[in-house]
Amino acid sequence: MDTHDRADTNASTAAQDPTAVDTLAYPISPDYVKSWTPVRALCELIANALDEDRDATVAWADGALTIADDGPGIPEEGLILGYSTKTTQQIGQFGEGKKLACLVLARSPQIGAVQCETVGYGFTPAVERRRLLGGQIPSRSAQGAEVRVYHLFRNDRTRGTVITAACPRDLADEAIARFRALTEPGYTPPAAPGTCVLAGDPGRVWIGGVLVSTVPGLRACYDLPLTDKALQNRDRTVIEAGALRDAVRAILADSEDQQVIDRFATHVLAGGGLREPEQFFTQVIRPRARAAWRTWARAHLPARTFYTTSGNEEAALDLADQGFTEVAARGLSSHHQSAVMDLLGVEVARARQQRHHEKTRNKTTWVPDRALTPAQRSALADARRLVCRAVGAFALDRVRVYSHSEEMSCAVGFYNPRNGDVAVHRACRQAPAARRPATRGRAPGRAPRRWPLHAGAGLRRPVPRVRAPAQRVRRAAAGIPRRR
């Protein structure tokens, strides 16, 4: 059945005027939770329905919002303040949401008749004046205290709960818009640490898909997992600043999404600043996330770049004369600028770096892929697949082959931590026979002497031969003197 058809049917059923058979009065002031608005109360009822039934329907028609689910209904204990069966994977939290929502709706002049039908019974909440103990208790107003009252009635329902609330459409639309599950088909709550949402107006913060607050100045939106619902206050309207900062930084530092990286890298390199929750660059430590930042840098930054700090102006001018491109994140503090440049593989301009470039620039002879033999290309591809299979796809970034280099003294290859490149010497990829050392010279008539060899710093040295004890015994028995 279509959502609106089902909602209209439920609305017509709930609109019947039931006969109350009992009442339940709560000694609670209608002024309780003054900060709650009618929209906040409607959101509580919607959240309860979604907890019971992921396919719950919420629709406004004929002046009333109808919330229908196919859950097991509300038990007797569900009418008691503080009683709750919610888990960490559900939206509800304190065992008061539905009860307080009915109180707020009953007292609000913007809301008309409210009615709830569940398994075996139903009720309509109201705010009434009552004298306790037949008026024997003194009253300040002499008219009795205002309390919330449920008027209970019987029904034949065997499954599900339907709540109808007469309200303006704008209130209903605002309440529905706070739930990603109702506005984004196929939505599922995120796993820890959460997800960064780039679509729509930035600054919105959800917990389990339910809008909690909007923080001005943020560059993106964030959906925290349901396990973080304890971070909000009891009204579910505010997340403590320190908890929000930690949650947002954990999401961004863990992200490998190129679109998320592009949103923040482009902003800071254009000179933009960030609010404290989004200053996450020092916390990007996972290899996969760091590799994703290097991938973005290779695609969007020039090959030769540098950034400047205070006191490095002379070195910066010299690098600029040599064709290097300066990049900057002037909207960040020097500490965070250094962190983001480290993620992007951009080095700071300094005198030592200036001498390094003068000494080693263009001193590595790279071998293009087309210059490799088919066997070499195949061996390189096989080795790359083996490493990625053993360690992970993030283990290798870019692999290049060189024939000569003065940048590093290693004879087999080197790793550049600045950009994540792995360089392999071309000679190391030849067949073993081509790299086998020649046998040493020997006297005429003697068999060739095989020297055990070992590798160290690219050199191969002979290892002195040690005779076994049995050899020494046989030589002594034959009268052969021991060599010194």
N, C-alpha and C positions, 0 to 999 in steps of 0.2 A: 504494500500500500504506500502511496506517496506520502511524504512527510506532512504536507499541508492537509491531505485528506484524512490522515490518521489524527492529526491535531484537531481538525474540525469535528470529527466524530467524538473524540474525547471531550471536547468543549461542550458539545450538546448534551452528552451524558452527565457531565458534572454540573451543568447549568440547572438541572432539576432541583426543586426545592425540597430537600430531605427533611424528615421529621426528627428532631433531636431527641435522643433517649437518655442522654447523660451529659454532664458537664465536668470539665476538669479545669480548675482555677489554679493559676500559678501566682504565688505571692512575690511577683517581680514587677517593678515599676516600669511603665511604658517608656520612661526616659532612659532606661538602661541602654547602653551602647549608642549614645547620642551621635557618635561620628558615623554610624552606618546610614547610608543613603538607600532609597528604594532600589536603585540599580545594584548596589552591593548585596541587598537581600535577595533580589532575583538571581544574582550570580550564585549565591549559596545553594539555592534550590536547583539550579541547573547543574552545579557541580555534583550534588548528591545523586541526581539522575544519571549522569555520565559514569559515576562510580558503580552504580548498580547495573548499567546497561550501556555498553559502548555504542550501541545503535539507538540510544534514546533520541526522541524527537522533540524539537523546540520550535514553536512557530507562533506568530501573532496573527489573529484573525478575528474580525467582528468585535474589536475593542478589547480583546483579552489575550494574554499570553498563556499558552498551554504547554506544559512540560510533562512528557509522558515517557515512562520506561517500562520494561518488561521484567523487572527484578522481582524478588520474593516478597516485596511489600515491607511495611513498617511495623515491626513487632511492638508489643506493649512497652517493652523496655525503651524503645526508640522515642517515647514521649517524655522520658526522664532527662532532666538537665544533667549533662556530664557523661551520659552513657554513650559509648561509641564502640563500633566494631571495625573502625577504619584501620587499614594497614599502611605501611610506608609507601605502597604502590598506588594508593588512592589519594584523591584530592583533599578530602575532609581531614580535619586535624584534632579539634578539641571536643567533639561530642556536643557542640552547642549550635552548630550552623543552622540546621533546619528550624530549631526552636526559636532562636533569635531572629531568623529571617521572617518567620511568621509574626513575631512581635512587631518588627519594624514595618512590615506591610500593613498590619492591622492599624497602626497608629498614623500612617502616612496619609495626608489628604490627597496625594496624587494617585493613590491606589484605591480601587473600588473593592468589590466583593472578592474574597479569597476563599478557595475551597480545595480540600485535598481528599481524594478517594484512593484508598489502598485496599489490601486484601482483607475482606470481612467487615470493614468499617470505613468511616470517613469523618472528617471534622472541618469546622469552619472557625478560624481564629478571630477573636474580637477583643477589644479593650472595654471593660465595664467597671463601674463603681460597685464595690461590695462592702458591706459592714460585716466584720468578723464577729463570730459568736453572737449573732443576732443583735449587734449594736452595743454589747456590753463593754467592748474595748473602747477607750476614749479616742476620739478622732479630732484632728486639728480643724478639718473643714466641716465637720458634722454631717458630711455627705458620703463618707466612706472613702476608701482608698481605691485608686484605679489599679486594676490588675489585668493580666492577660487571661482569657478564658477560652478553652476549646469546647465547642458544642459538638458532641459526638453523635453519630448516627450509624445505623447498620446498612450494609449493602451485600450484594451477591458476588462481588468480584473475587476471583480466585488467583489472579496473577497481576503483578505490576502496580504502579502508582501513577495517578494523574493529578496534577496540580494546575489549577486555573487561577489567574489573577487579572482582574480588570485593570488596565493601565494604558497610558498613551503609547503610540507606536514608537516614538523616539526613545522612550525608556527601554522598551523591549529590544530595540535594535542595538542600543548601547550595551545592554547586558549580553546579548548574543555575540557581539563583536569582540568581547573579551576572551572568547574561547577559540583557540586555534582548531580544535576538533570540529567546531561548527562552521568555521569559515574556510578551512583548508581540507578538502577531501583527501582521505588517506593518511591523515596526520596520526603519528604515534609519539608518545612522550619520549624525550631523549634519554639516552643512558648517560652515566657520569662520564666526564664532568659537565655535560650539557652541549649546547650547540649555539653557534653564532648565526643570526638571521640577518641577511643583507637587504631583503625586500621590505618595502614600506617605510614609514617614518621611523628614523632611528631613535633610540633611547628607551624603547619599551622593554620591560623585563617580565618574563613569564616564569612560572614554576609549574611544570607539568602541563604546559599549554594554557594556563589560566593567568591572565594579565594581573600583575601585582602592583606595579608602579611604572611611572615614566620618568626617566632621569634626563633632564636637558643636557645637551652638550656631548652626549655619546655619539660615536661614529657608526654604531650598529645596534642591533637588538639582540637580546640573549634569552634563551629558553633553558632554565635550570632543571635538573632532574627532580622527580618527585621526592627523592630522598633529602632534598634541600628545603622542604617545606617548613621545617622548624626554624629557618632563618628569618621568617617573616613574623610580624607582630600578630596579636590575636585577631585584629581586624583584617589581616591579610592585605594591608594597604601600604606597608613600608617594610623594606629589608634593611637591616642594620648596615651602616656604611662600610664597616670593616669586612663584614661577611660578603657584601656585594662585591667589594674590590677583589677579595680572594677568589670568589666564584668566577668573575669575569676574566681575571688574569689566567686562571686555570684553563678556561675554555680557549682563549686566544693562544696561549703558549703551547697547547696541545694540537692546534689546528695545522693540517697539511693542505688545506684548501687554497688553491691559487687565487681564487676570487677574494677570499678573506685577506690573504697576504697583500694582494694588489690594493685593496681598500685602504689599508693602513700604510703600506710602503709609499704609495703615491701621495697620500696626504702629508706624511711627515717630510718627504723629500721636496714637497712644494712649499715647505715652511710652516705647515700647520702644527698646532699644538694638540695635546690630548689631555682629557681629564684623568685624574689619578687611577680609576679602575682600569683604564685601557693602556696604561704605561707598563706593558708586559714584557718588553724586549729582553730584559735581564733574566727572565724565567724560561726562555726557550732553550732547553737543554737536551731534549730528545733528539737522537740522530735523524729520525725521519722528518721531524719538523724543521730542523736546521737545513737538511738537504733540500726541502721544499723552498726555503728562502733563497738558497743558492741558485736553484733552478729559475726562480723569478728574476734574480739579478742578472743572470746570463741572457735572459730574454729581453730585458728592459734597460740595462745599463751598458754604456760603452765598455770596450774590452779593457781600457787602461783608465782607471779612475783613482781619485784620492779625496780625502776630506781634510779640512784645516781646523786646528785648534789654536788657542792663544799662544803666541810666540813662535809659530811655525810659518809666518807669512813669507819669509825669504825662500824657504824650501818649497812652498806652494807656488811661488812665481817661477822658480826654476823648473818644476814639474810641468807647469802650464806651458812653458816655452818648449818643452820636449814633446808636447802633444797629448799630455794627460788631461783628463776632464775632471773638474772639481764637482763633487756632489756634497750636499749639506742637508742637515735637518735642524734648521735654526729655531724651530718652535719647541725643541726639546732641550732639556738640560744637557750639559756636557757628558754626564754619566750615561744618560739614556741614548744620546747621539752616538757615543762610542759603542754601546751595545748593538744598536741597529746597524751600524756600519760593519761590525763584526759579523752579523748575520748575513749581510749582503756581500761580504768578502772585499770590502773597500778598506784600504790601509790609510793611516794618517800620514800627512806630509811632515817629514822631519829630516834633519840633516843626515841621519844614519840611513834613512830610506833613500835619500837623494844619492848618496854614494853607492848604495846597493844597486840602484837602477843604472847608474853610470857604469858600474862594473859588469853587470850581468845582462843588461838589456840586449835582446837579440843574440844571446850567446848559446841558445839551445837550438839545435837543428832538428826540426820536427819532420817526421816522415808522413806524407799524406797517405790516406787509405788506399788510393789508387796505385801507389808505388809498392804496396805489399803484394807478395805472391798469394795465390789462392790458398795455399797451405798455411801461410802465416795468418791470413784473415780468418780462416777456419779455426786455427788454434786459439787466436785471440777471442773469438766468439765463444768457443767451448769453455775457455778459462773464465770468461765473464759470467756465463751461465752457472758454472760450478760455484763460484763465489757467492752469487746472488741466491742460489738455491740453499747454500749452507748457512749464510748469514742473514739474508733478507734482501729484498729488492732495493732497499735504500743504501746497501753497503757500498755500491760503486756508483759514482756520479758520471764523470766523463773520463774515458781512458784514451790516452794518446801515446803514440810511439815516436821515439826519437833515436837519432843515430849518434849524437854528440851533444854534451852539455857541460857548461862550466858553472851552472847554478848549484849543482849538488855533486858531491864526490862519490856517491854510491855508483857501483858499476852495473847494477841490474835495474835500477829505476828509483823513483822517488815519489813522494806524496806532497801536494801543495795544500796546506791547511787553509790558505786564504780563499781558494775557490773550489776546493774539493777535488781537483784533478788528480788522477793517477797516471804517472808517466812510466812507460816500460821501455827499456833499452831494446833496440832491434836485435842485437846479438843474442839476447836471452831467449829469443823465440826461434832460434835455428835448431836444426836437428842435433841430438846429442853427439853424433859422430863428428859433426863439423866443429864442435867446441872441445873435442877430446885433446888433451895435451900430448905432444910427441914424447915417445919413450926416450929415456936418457941414453947418452952414448955408452958403449960397452967395449971391452977388450975383445980382440979377435978370438973366436972359438968359444966365447962365453955366451950363455943364454942371456937374453935381455933381463935386466933387473927391474922388477916392478916396485915402484915406491908407493906406499900408501899415502894418499893425498887428502888434505882437508882444505876447505875454503874459509878465508877470513879476510874481510875488507877487500875482496876482489883478488887476493893473491893466493897462490897455491904453494905450500911449503912441504918438504919431505918430513915424515914422522920417523924418528929413530926406531929401528926394529929391536924388539925385546925378545930374547930367546926364552923358550918354555923351559921349565925345570927338567923335563925328560931329556932335552937336548944337552943340557949341561952334564947330566949323569953319564950319558953315552960318551961324551967327549972326555970326561975324566977317566972312564974305564979304558979308553983307547990310549991314554997317556998324552992326550993333546993338552997342552997348557992353556989355561983360561986367559982369554984376552982381557987386557986392562984398558 
